[in-house]
Amino acid sequence: MMTHTDNTIFAIILTASVFTFGFSVARLIRAIRLGKPDLRLRKSLVKRFATMLGYAFGQKRVLDNLYGLNHFLLFWGFMILFIYNAAFVLNGLFPEFSLSLAGPFLYPILTLLFDLIPLLVVICVIIAVGRRVLVKPAHIDYRSVDAFIILGMVFSLMFLFYGYHGCTIALEGTKSQALMPFTERFVAPIMSGIFGSALPAAGRVFWWLHALVFLAFLNYLPYSKHLHILTAIPNCFCRSFEPVRTVPREVFGPGRTYGVSRADQFSWKDLLDFTSCTECGRCNQVCPATNTHKPLNPRFMIHDGKINLFANAEKLHNGNRSEGLMPLIVEKDASAVGSVGEDALWDCTTCGACMAVCPVLIEHVPKIIKMRRHLVENLVKFPDELSIFFEAIEQRSNPWGLAPSDRTRWAKGLDIPVISELPEGEPVEYLFYVGCAGSFDSRSRKVAVALAKIMKAADIKFGILGVEEKCCGDSLRRLGNEYVFEKIAKENVELFSKRGIQNIVCYCPHCYTTLKNDYAQFGLNARVIHYTELLPDLIRQGRLKLSGGNGNDRVLFHDSCYLGRHNGIFDQPRGLIKSATGKDPLEMDRTRQKAFCCGAGGGRMWMEEDPADRINLNRVREALGKNPDTIAVTCPYCMTMFEDGVKDLQADQHIKVMDIVEIIAEQIKAP
């Protein structure tokens, strides 16, 4: 059906399209290269390739929900049809080229796939459109014109594929060894009936329309929400292999600026993240701030980062660092597309739920912390209540500003050795790092006492730092006050080294993850464990014997974000509850990796929240729906948020909130 003139015109159009597409890709790469260095690609290339296959091509997280199957089929339908489109382009340039060159074994398989897969893709497109028109999921922009344009193009390509091949088969029949039963039996008769003697012209029109839509689709991608088709695969390759639970250090010195207030101050991986977002809405679907109607929406934040990058890229490349730039951070997160509101940045609890569900492994939380650093360290601009918090930490090394001499009041009468007072050379098996909550908060002190009694019952040689202990700095770092955090971290690492500390056991997950993960950047070599890792070993070894006497209670377990999602500790606390009660705990609807935050992480413990829709009340209502007798936690922040929530909902008369340590301490068998 095609003429030599058609082939020549197609070659010209194809050359122009490839050139413009190449320009768009070069623009994209140039923008991403604005970012600062990130050394993650120096090793594990084989592992990275395997991860890319699993997450990008295997769509591992996409398949976590039912609709993900539709996306999976659409993705793979397009991947297989890419072979057809490549052959289509080659045939347009070289008419003698044909897929029959694949040979008598492969050719029938390919033609059968190319005959049936467009039908599958059409069904997937109809489902996707129906979802947006009828279901209207709240977590996506179901009215997106961009999405409908892409779906329309995909549908058009499938329709034009069948139109062209239907006309061809109606004129020429199927080529030898080709297998196209659907087109031959259904499409070709329709084409013949509609066009009759005009089949050659119709086939030519279908061919040209397919070519033009395909090339238009190719060049529209880099400027659409489907840019992720180009960037998501490399983003999965560049993933972090550890849970993203910390941020890079800063280099302090005269004349330097800190944090991020422009796109080029992010790392190249941050910028790649911005361009990789699929806008699937999974992040805002699980975000505690978004779910309680706060300004923060992680999907919007990533989208704004992409808009800001492309708006400012050329100016930044030309050395412009201020004049006429679209601001990255603005005061309010209203409708300033391309800018992130300060109010949204302070809403983040750093729970990591967004990162745990992102199908293309975007790292949201570090970007928020980097922008907080700019506000705190460069502008000294933060919520008013944080002034009291920062001052208390700097002056007295605890959030309440209480006298450091009060750090040991909880241990009065327990005969717990203070390491600095031990005779030289007398070892302790563990340092019990009590933390600020266990030392100063009246409710958390009871948990510290319970853990100390358990370790004594198991005959563990442990000690405390007493008045030498300082805040670990968890909230400081997550709030962006890196300068004070680094000062505290260095002092603590030096103290641990001076006291010969080899093993540290924590009761607070925030202390635990900070000492274990953040302090590794400052040279801490000690082994850091949470009590939920220590106690199961003691029970297995017979050093800790439990009676299991309160098995009639309905104990509901809440996963701490910093223990579970950030450090992968899920089974151990559940096992401890079973050891103490004789049965498995009740589970929340949102549990383990998908557990909902209590609302206190990321420094939110020290800030006010809109009383109309508190994060902790959202979680407590979920808990009350399970009709528990006891809500079990593993974190002092969770303890505070749950006890406050239970009181606010007037359920404190019949529901207790207890740390697992307290549950176990009640069940210790007398020797």
Beta strands, then each sheet from edge to edge (+ up, - down):
strand 1: 329-330
strand 2: 340-341
strand 3: 430-433
strand 4: 462-463
strand 5: 503-506
strand 6: 527-530
strand 7: 555-557
strand 8: 586-587
strand 9: 630-633
strand 10: 656-659
sheet 1: 1+ 2+
sheet 2: 4+ 3+ 5+ 6+
sheet 3: 8+ 7+ 9+ 10+
end
